[in-house]
Each structure stands twice: as structure tokens, then as C-alpha cells.
Amino acid sequence: MLPRKRLNRWLASHGHTRLRLIIADAGYGKSTLIADYVHRADVMAMWYRLDSSDGDWVTLLSYLVAAGRELHPSFAETTSALLTSISVTNVGRDIVLASYIAELETLCSRPVILVLDDFHLANDSA
């Protein structure tokens, strides 16, 4: 793997930003760049590769909870409970998403990167 020093420096210098989009066509090395950055920086990564079945927001969020549990086994217990009871309580997407974001912010003492790989494969409904 060829290190991309300039791009790694750029990612490191923008560590205070809450959202970073790495966009390019297939084969340009986006995933490799992020993997290299995570390896070099003092960050944790929640990595999820999207596919066409992730158009359903409940399914997608359930997988993102599972990704967080790879870092911390009790991550997102409130969000998980909301997702489990969604058919009974009819709780809205905004409430569940707000719960997830709040729990994401308390995940670890180190910065956490949420990587949504192959984002173009999920349809617009999520």
C-alpha cells in the first residue's frame, strides 16, 4: 500500500470537523486512504459497507448499532431498544436517529470515525 502523506495530513488537520466526505469514482483509493489514516491516527473506526438492502432506515441503523458494538459491547442500548420496539411504539425516525447520535457522542474517549463505504449502493429512502 502506497501511503498518501498529503491526504493523511489533510485528514489529520481537519480533525475538528464533524463531517468529512471523501468522494471519488471507484478505484481511486478512498477506502485505502481511510484505512491508512485510521491506522496512523489515534482514532477508532466504525466501518460499515452499504449495499442495496440498506435503503430501509431501521435495517441500516440496526447495522450501525452493531458496528458500534464492535468497539464497545454495550453501545447504543437505548437506540437498540427503540429499534426493537418500533413496530409496537411507532416511534419516529428522527427520535431514533437523535438517540443514536447522542449515544455515538459518548462512545469512547478517543475520536471515532464512522465510515459508510459504498454509499452509492444505498437507495434514497434511508
N, CA, C and O atoms as a DFTB+ gen file, in Angstrom:
504 C
 N C O
     1  1       0.844      -1.168       0.000
     2  2       0.000       0.000       0.000
     3  2       0.895       1.239       0.000
     4  3       1.812       1.352       0.814
     5  1       0.629       2.141      -0.894
     6  2       1.383       3.379      -1.008
     7  2       0.774       4.427      -0.084
     8  3      -0.382       4.808      -0.271
     9  1       1.534       4.907       0.920
    10  2       0.977       5.912       1.829
    11  2       0.706       7.220       1.090
    12  3       1.472       7.622       0.214
    13  1      -0.360       7.859       1.445
    14  2      -0.733       9.132       0.833
    15  2      -0.534      10.213       1.888
    16  3      -1.479      10.639       2.552
    17  1       0.701      10.643       2.024
    18  2       1.078      11.543       3.115
    19  2       0.304      12.855       3.081
    20  3      -0.179      13.314       4.116
    21  1       0.183      13.456       1.917
    22  2      -0.507      14.742       1.825
    23  2      -1.967      14.604       2.235
    24  3      -2.478      15.443       2.977
    25  1      -2.640      13.573       1.772
    26  2      -4.047      13.378       2.121
    27  2      -4.208      13.002       3.587
    28  3      -5.168      13.426       4.232
    29  1      -3.284      12.213       4.119
    30  2      -3.329      11.892       5.551
    31  2      -3.132      13.148       6.398
    32  3      -3.797      13.316       7.421
    33  1      -2.217      14.036       5.976
    34  2      -2.030      15.300       6.705
    35  2      -3.298      16.143       6.639
    36  3      -3.686      16.764       7.628
    37  1      -3.938      16.163       5.481
    38  2      -5.178      16.934       5.341
    39  2      -6.256      16.380       6.270
    40  3      -6.939      17.147       6.949
    41  1      -6.414      15.068       6.307
    42  2      -7.401      14.465       7.210
    43  2      -7.080      14.796       8.660
    44  3      -7.977      15.131       9.433
    45  1      -5.816      14.706       9.032
    46  2      -5.416      14.989      10.412
    47  2      -5.641      16.455      10.768
    48  3      -6.018      16.763      11.899
    49  1      -5.418      17.350       9.832
    50  2      -5.571      18.783      10.121
    51  2      -7.032      19.205      10.215
    52  3      -7.330      20.287      10.721
    53  1      -7.930      18.379       9.744
    54  2      -9.362      18.684       9.811
    55  2     -10.067      17.804      10.837
    56  3     -11.252      17.500      10.695
    57  1      -9.337      17.399      11.865
    58  2      -9.881      16.513      12.891
    59  2     -11.018      17.105      13.694
    60  3     -11.800      16.366      14.292
    61  1     -11.126      18.414      13.719
    62  2     -12.178      19.071      14.486
    63  2     -13.519      19.097      13.754
    64  3     -14.545      19.395      14.366
    65  1     -13.528      18.797      12.480
    66  2     -14.782      18.833      11.726
    67  2     -15.627      17.612      12.041
    68  3     -15.099      16.526      12.279
    69  1     -16.928      17.792      12.042
    70  2     -17.837      16.711      12.395
    71  2     -18.164      15.814      11.201
    72  3     -18.565      14.664      11.382
    73  1     -17.998      16.325      10.000
    74  2     -18.331      15.545       8.816
    75  2     -17.270      15.774       7.757
    76  3     -16.921      16.909       7.430
    77  1     -16.774      14.681       7.236
    78  2     -15.831      14.736       6.123
    79  2     -16.347      13.794       5.053
    80  3     -16.689      12.646       5.334
    81  1     -16.399      14.273       3.857
    82  2     -16.819      13.436       2.741
    83  2     -15.609      13.171       1.858
    84  3     -14.930      14.099       1.420
    85  1     -15.353      11.914       1.606
    86  2     -14.291      11.506       0.691
    87  2     -15.015      10.924      -0.520
    88  3     -15.575       9.830      -0.457
    89  1     -14.995      11.667      -1.615
    90  2     -15.790      11.296      -2.785
    91  2     -14.880      11.176      -4.001
    92  3     -14.093      12.075      -4.299
    93  1     -15.000      10.061      -4.688
    94  2     -14.294       9.841      -5.952
    95  2     -14.898       8.590      -6.583
    96  3     -15.622       7.837      -5.931
    97  1     -14.595       8.387      -7.837
    98  2     -15.086       7.198      -8.525
    99  2     -14.438       5.940      -7.950
   100  3     -13.455       6.008      -7.212
   101  1     -15.004       4.810      -8.303
   102  2     -14.480       3.519      -7.855
   103  2     -13.028       3.363      -8.300
   104  3     -12.656       3.742      -9.411
   105  1     -12.221       2.799      -7.412
   106  2     -10.838       2.513      -7.747
   107  2      -9.841       3.616      -7.442
   108  3      -8.647       3.445      -7.689
   109  1     -10.294       4.732      -6.915
   110  2      -9.387       5.841      -6.619
   111  2      -8.704       5.724      -5.263
   112  3      -7.816       6.521      -4.959
   113  1      -9.093       4.749      -4.439
   114  2      -8.397       4.511      -3.182
   115  2      -8.993       5.182      -1.961
   116  3      -8.289       5.419      -0.979
   117  1     -10.273       5.490      -2.009
   118  2     -10.918       6.132      -0.856
   119  2     -10.857       5.246       0.380
   120  3     -10.460       5.701       1.452
   121  1     -11.243       3.998       0.238
   122  2     -11.242       3.070       1.376
   123  2      -9.829       2.839       1.888
   124  3      -9.611       2.759       3.097
   125  1      -8.875       2.731       0.985
   126  2      -7.480       2.539       1.369
   127  2      -6.961       3.756       2.126
   128  3      -6.240       3.614       3.114
   129  1      -7.323       4.942       1.670
   130  2      -6.915       6.169       2.349
   131  2      -7.446       6.207       3.776
   132  3      -6.695       6.497       4.707
   133  1      -8.722       5.919       3.957
   134  2      -9.316       5.964       5.293
   135  2      -8.695       4.890       6.183
   136  3      -8.400       5.150       7.350
   137  1      -8.495       3.701       5.650
   138  2      -7.873       2.630       6.440
   139  2      -6.468       3.036       6.877
   140  3      -6.080       2.783       8.017
   141  1      -5.711       3.655       5.992
   142  2      -4.365       4.119       6.324
   143  2      -4.423       5.216       7.384
   144  3      -3.627       5.209       8.323
   145  1      -5.346       6.149       7.246
   146  2      -5.494       7.232       8.222
   147  2      -5.846       6.679       9.600
   148  3      -5.250       7.082      10.599
   149  1      -6.798       5.770       9.661
   150  2      -7.207       5.180      10.941
   151  2      -6.028       4.457      11.585
   152  3      -5.835       4.528      12.799
   153  1      -5.250       3.769      10.775
   154  2      -4.077       3.048      11.277
   155  2      -3.038       4.005      11.874
   156  3      -2.432       3.701      12.901
   157  1      -2.834       5.153      11.236
   158  2      -1.802       6.100      11.660
   159  2      -2.260       7.046      12.769
   160  3      -1.451       7.451      13.605
   161  1      -3.525       7.397      12.787
   162  2      -4.036       8.380      13.751
   163  2      -4.536       7.672      15.010
   164  3      -4.729       6.456      15.019
   165  1      -4.737       8.437      16.049
   166  2      -5.247       7.886      17.306
   167  2      -6.774       7.974      17.299
   168  3      -7.373       8.696      18.096
   169  1      -7.380       7.232      16.392
   170  2      -8.837       7.234      16.263
   171  2      -9.338       5.800      16.206
   172  3      -8.593       4.870      15.896
   173  1     -10.604       5.649      16.508
   174  2     -11.265       4.356      16.356
   175  2     -12.196       4.478      15.155
   176  3     -12.686       5.566      14.851
   177  1     -12.436       3.377      14.482
   178  2     -13.287       3.424      13.297
   179  2     -14.427       2.430      13.404
   180  3     -14.237       1.267      13.757
   181  1     -15.607       2.915      13.091
   182  2     -16.776       2.059      12.882
   183  2     -16.947       2.021      11.367
   184  3     -17.251       3.036      10.741
   185  1     -16.750       0.853      10.795
   186  2     -16.728       0.730       9.344
   187  2     -17.934      -0.085       8.913
   188  3     -18.137      -1.205       9.381
   189  1     -18.731       0.480       8.021
   190  2     -19.875      -0.264       7.514
   191  2     -19.945      -0.114       6.007
   192  3     -19.953       0.998       5.480
   193  1     -19.995      -1.237       5.324
   194  2     -20.105      -1.243       3.864
   195  2     -21.579      -1.367       3.492
   196  3     -22.216      -2.389       3.747
   197  1     -22.098      -0.317       2.891
   198  2     -23.504      -0.277       2.498
   199  2     -23.766      -1.176       1.297
   200  3     -22.873      -1.444       0.493
   201  1     -25.009      -1.636       1.194
   202  2     -25.448      -2.331      -0.010
   203  2     -26.896      -1.947      -0.285
   204  3     -27.479      -1.145       0.446
   205  1     -27.465      -2.505      -1.314
   206  2     -28.804      -2.093      -1.742
   207  2     -29.886      -2.394      -0.711
   208  3     -30.957      -1.791      -0.774
   209  1     -29.652      -3.296       0.228
   210  2     -30.658      -3.601       1.249
   211  2     -30.697      -2.549       2.353
   212  3     -31.574      -2.597       3.217
   213  1     -29.773      -1.611       2.339
   214  2     -29.709      -0.604       3.388
   215  2     -30.614       0.593       3.125
   216  3     -30.489       1.615       3.798
   217  1     -31.509       0.487       2.173
   218  2     -32.464       1.550       1.920
   219  2     -33.476       1.702       3.035
   220  3     -34.047       2.779       3.202
   221  1     -33.711       0.656       3.798
   222  2     -34.618       0.709       4.941
   223  2     -33.849       1.274       6.130
   224  3     -32.848       0.693       6.550
   225  1     -34.303       2.398       6.677
   226  2     -33.550       3.081       7.731
   227  2     -33.437       2.255       9.002
   228  3     -32.434       2.361       9.708
   229  1     -34.436       1.435       9.315
   230  2     -34.378       0.601      10.523
   231  2     -33.264      -0.438      10.380
   232  3     -32.496      -0.664      11.315
   233  1     -33.183      -1.059       9.220
   234  2     -32.128      -2.040       8.959
   235  2     -30.755      -1.382       9.023
   236  3     -29.842      -1.897       9.667
   237  1     -30.616      -0.255       8.359
   238  2     -29.338       0.451       8.343
   239  2     -28.901       0.832       9.752
   240  3     -27.755       0.594      10.132
   241  1     -29.799       1.416      10.522
   242  2     -29.438       1.840      11.875
   243  2     -29.125       0.647      12.775
   244  3     -28.264       0.739      13.650
   245  1     -29.812      -0.463      12.567
   246  2     -29.507      -1.679      13.333
   247  2     -28.078      -2.149      13.056
   248  3     -27.366      -2.557      13.973
   249  1     -27.668      -2.089      11.801
   250  2     -26.300      -2.466      11.454
   251  2     -25.281      -1.474      12.017
   252  3     -24.185      -1.870      12.412
   253  1     -25.634      -0.197      12.056
   254  2     -24.719       0.794      12.619
   255  2     -24.569       0.626      14.128
   256  3     -23.490       0.860      14.673
   257  1     -25.639       0.224      14.802
   258  2     -25.541      -0.110      16.228
   259  2     -24.580      -1.291      16.398
   260  3     -23.718      -1.275      17.277
   261  1     -24.734      -2.306      15.558
   262  2     -23.842      -3.474      15.630
   263  2     -22.388      -3.074      15.373
   264  3     -21.478      -3.611      16.004
   265  1     -22.165      -2.140      14.455
   266  2     -20.799      -1.669      14.188
   267  2     -20.211      -0.999      15.426
   268  3     -19.034      -1.188      15.736
   269  1     -21.015      -0.226      16.127
   270  2     -20.552       0.417      17.354
   271  2     -20.247      -0.576      18.455
   272  3     -19.361      -0.356      19.281
   273  1     -20.982      -1.661      18.459
   274  2     -20.758      -2.689      19.483
   275  2     -19.463      -3.456      19.257
   276  3     -18.991      -4.153      20.155
   277  1     -18.892      -3.335      18.079
   278  2     -17.556      -3.892      17.847
   279  2     -16.520      -3.121      18.664
   280  3     -15.492      -3.676      19.052
   281  1     -16.792      -1.847      18.921
   282  2     -15.883      -1.020      19.716
   283  2     -16.211      -1.073      21.200
   284  3     -15.319      -1.074      22.047
   285  1     -17.501      -1.118      21.501
   286  2     -17.945      -1.133      22.902
   287  2     -19.217      -1.978      22.979
   288  3     -20.245      -1.578      22.431
   289  1     -19.176      -3.130      23.640
   290  2     -20.294      -4.090      23.620
   291  2     -21.651      -3.555      24.077
   292  3     -22.685      -4.067      23.649
   293  1     -21.666      -2.544      24.929
   294  2     -22.958      -2.031      25.397
   295  2     -23.376      -0.750      24.677
   296  3     -24.249      -0.025      25.153
   297  1     -22.761      -0.474      23.544
   298  2     -23.069       0.734      22.786
   299  2     -24.526       0.763      22.338
   300  3     -25.073      -0.252      21.905
   301  1     -25.141       1.923      22.445
   302  2     -26.458       2.246      21.879
   303  2     -27.584       1.362      22.404
   304  3     -28.430       0.905      21.636
   305  1     -27.591       1.127      23.695
   306  2     -28.662       0.302      24.273
   307  2     -30.032       0.958      24.116
   308  3     -31.016       0.270      23.845
   309  1     -30.107       2.272      24.283
   310  2     -31.383       2.972      24.120
   311  2     -31.858       2.895      22.674
   312  3     -33.024       2.599      22.413
   313  1     -30.960       3.160      21.746
   314  2     -31.315       3.087      20.327
   315  2     -31.744       1.680      19.948
   316  3     -32.716       1.502      19.214
   317  1     -31.035       0.691      20.437
   318  2     -31.384      -0.700      20.154
   319  2     -32.783      -1.028      20.667
   320  3     -33.557      -1.698      19.983
   321  1     -33.107      -0.556      21.870
   322  2     -34.441      -0.797      22.430
   323  2     -35.510      -0.106      21.592
   324  3     -36.578      -0.672      21.361
   325  1     -35.231       1.108      21.138
   326  2     -36.189       1.812      20.278
   327  2     -36.401       1.063      18.965
   328  3     -37.533       0.934      18.498
   329  1     -35.327       0.573      18.375
   330  2     -35.439      -0.168      17.117
   331  2     -36.210      -1.470      17.298
   332  3     -36.993      -1.858      16.431
   333  1     -35.989      -2.140      18.418
   334  2     -36.678      -3.403      18.691
   335  2     -38.175      -3.191      18.872
   336  3     -38.978      -4.030      18.464
   337  1     -38.549      -2.075      19.481
   338  2     -39.966      -1.836      19.779
   339  2     -40.660      -0.953      18.747
   340  3     -41.784      -0.507      18.980
   341  1     -40.028      -0.698      17.637
   342  2     -40.563       0.263      16.675
   343  2     -41.923      -0.140      16.108
   344  3     -42.759       0.724      15.846
   345  1     -42.152      -1.419      15.918
   346  2     -43.440      -1.853      15.363
   347  2     -44.572      -1.681      16.368
   348  3     -45.731      -1.541      15.976
   349  1     -44.251      -1.690      17.649
   350  2     -45.265      -1.539      18.699
   351  2     -45.476      -0.071      19.045
   352  3     -46.613       0.380      19.188
   353  1     -44.388       0.670      19.179
   354  2     -44.484       2.054      19.642
   355  2     -44.656       3.063      18.517
   356  3     -45.095       4.188      18.755
   357  1     -44.314       2.672      17.294
   358  2     -44.399       3.561      16.136
   359  2     -43.581       4.842      16.346
   360  3     -43.972       5.918      15.893
   361  1     -42.451       4.714      17.032
   362  2     -41.569       5.853      17.272
   363  2     -40.994       6.328      15.935
   364  3     -40.722       5.516      15.050
   365  1     -40.814       7.621      15.794
   366  2     -40.364       8.187      14.529
   367  2     -38.875       8.069      14.292
   368  3     -38.083       7.894      15.219
   369  1     -38.521       8.171      13.034
   370  2     -37.124       8.067      12.622
   371  2     -36.261       9.144      13.279
   372  3     -35.134       8.863      13.686
   373  1     -36.770      10.365      13.388
   374  2     -35.986      11.450      13.978
   375  2     -35.615      11.165      15.427
   376  3     -34.506      11.479      15.860
   377  1     -36.533      10.575      16.173
   378  2     -36.273      10.254      17.584
   379  2     -35.204       9.172      17.698
   380  3     -34.290       9.278      18.515
   381  1     -35.323       8.143      16.883
   382  2     -34.349       7.047      16.927
   383  2     -32.973       7.545      16.478
   384  3     -31.957       7.195      17.078
   385  1     -32.946       8.349      15.438
   386  2     -31.675       8.879      14.950
   387  2     -31.030       9.813      15.980
   388  3     -29.814       9.774      16.170
   389  1     -31.825      10.641      16.637
   390  2     -31.290      11.521      17.689
   391  2     -30.698      10.697      18.831
   392  3     -29.658      11.054      19.384
   393  1     -31.352       9.611      19.176
   394  2     -30.834       8.719      20.216
   395  2     -29.490       8.135      19.791
   396  3     -28.546       8.107      20.581
   397  1     -29.399       7.671      18.554
   398  2     -28.156       7.086      18.043
   399  2     -27.019       8.108      18.074
   400  3     -25.912       7.796      18.514
   401  1     -27.290       9.308      17.613
   402  2     -26.251      10.341      17.579
   403  2     -25.787      10.681      18.991
   404  3     -24.590      10.837      19.232
   405  1     -26.729      10.796      19.921
   406  2     -26.355      11.078      21.315
   407  2     -25.483       9.964      21.879
   408  3     -24.510      10.232      22.584
   409  1     -25.825       8.721      21.574
   410  2     -25.030       7.597      22.075
   411  2     -23.689       7.498      21.351
   412  3     -22.696       7.070      21.939
   413  1     -23.657       7.884      20.106
   414  2     -22.410       7.883      19.345
   415  2     -21.411       8.866      19.955
   416  3     -20.212       8.592      20.005
   417  1     -21.909      10.002      20.413
   418  2     -21.037      11.017      21.001
   419  2     -20.408      10.562      22.315
   420  3     -19.382      11.106      22.723
   421  1     -21.000       9.584      22.979
   422  2     -20.459       9.112      24.257
   423  2     -19.724       7.780      24.122
   424  3     -19.396       7.154      25.129
   425  1     -19.466       7.349      22.913
   426  2     -18.914       6.019      22.675
   427  2     -17.545       5.807      23.307
   428  3     -17.338       4.820      24.013
   429  1     -16.628       6.699      23.068
   430  2     -15.251       6.469      23.505
   431  2     -14.591       7.773      23.905
   432  3     -15.082       8.862      23.609
   433  1     -13.479       7.633      24.575
   434  2     -12.702       8.809      24.942
   435  2     -11.862       9.308      23.764
   436  3     -11.456      10.470      23.738
   437  1     -11.605       8.442      22.801
   438  2     -10.867       8.830      21.596
   439  2     -11.854       9.164      20.488
   440  3     -13.003       8.723      20.523
   441  1     -11.412       9.935      19.510
   442  2     -12.286      10.224      18.370
   443  2     -12.706       8.938      17.657
   444  3     -11.944       7.975      17.577
   445  1     -13.921       8.947      17.148
   446  2     -14.464       7.806      16.416
   447  2     -14.854       8.269      15.022
   448  3     -15.511       9.297      14.854
   449  1     -14.447       7.512      14.043
   450  2     -14.824       7.787      12.662
   451  2     -15.865       6.760      12.250
   452  3     -15.665       5.557      12.417
   453  1     -16.966       7.238      11.716
   454  2     -17.991       6.362      11.157
   455  2     -17.813       6.384       9.650
   456  3     -18.053       7.405       9.005
   457  1     -17.394       5.264       9.094
   458  2     -17.155       5.156       7.659
   459  2     -18.333       4.426       7.037
   460  3     -18.641       3.291       7.401
   461  1     -18.988       5.093       6.094
   462  2     -20.065       4.469       5.325
   463  2     -19.509       4.241       3.926
   464  3     -19.543       5.127       3.073
   465  1     -19.006       3.052       3.715
   466  2     -18.349       2.698       2.462
   467  2     -19.392       2.282       1.428
   468  3     -20.422       1.708       1.781
   469  1     -19.133       2.564       0.175
   470  2     -20.040       2.244      -0.937
   471  2     -21.408       2.896      -0.755
   472  3     -22.442       2.275      -1.000
   473  1     -21.399       4.148      -0.323
   474  2     -22.630       4.886      -0.044
   475  2     -23.561       4.933      -1.254
   476  3     -24.780       4.987      -1.091
   477  1     -23.016       4.912      -2.439
   478  2     -23.822       4.991      -3.659
   479  2     -24.737       3.777      -3.843
   480  3     -25.668       3.834      -4.647
   481  1     -24.493       2.685      -3.118
   482  2     -25.312       1.483      -3.276
   483  2     -26.623       1.537      -2.500
   484  3     -27.555       0.798      -2.817
   485  1     -26.710       2.396      -1.493
   486  2     -27.961       2.525      -0.731
   487  2     -28.901       3.422      -1.528
   488  3     -28.477       4.408      -2.130
   489  1     -30.178       3.067      -1.523
   490  2     -31.103       3.912      -2.276
   491  2     -31.513       5.116      -1.450
   492  3     -31.108       5.239      -0.294
   493  1     -32.308       6.004      -2.023
   494  2     -32.638       7.283      -1.399
   495  2     -33.601       7.200      -0.232
   496  3     -33.763       8.198       0.470
   497  1     -34.247       6.081       0.019
   498  2     -35.283       6.031       1.045
   499  2     -34.737       6.095       2.460
   500  3     -35.469       6.473       3.375
   501  1     -33.463       5.736       2.674
   502  2     -32.894       5.785       4.026
   503  2     -32.518       7.197       4.360
   504  3     -32.020       7.461       5.455
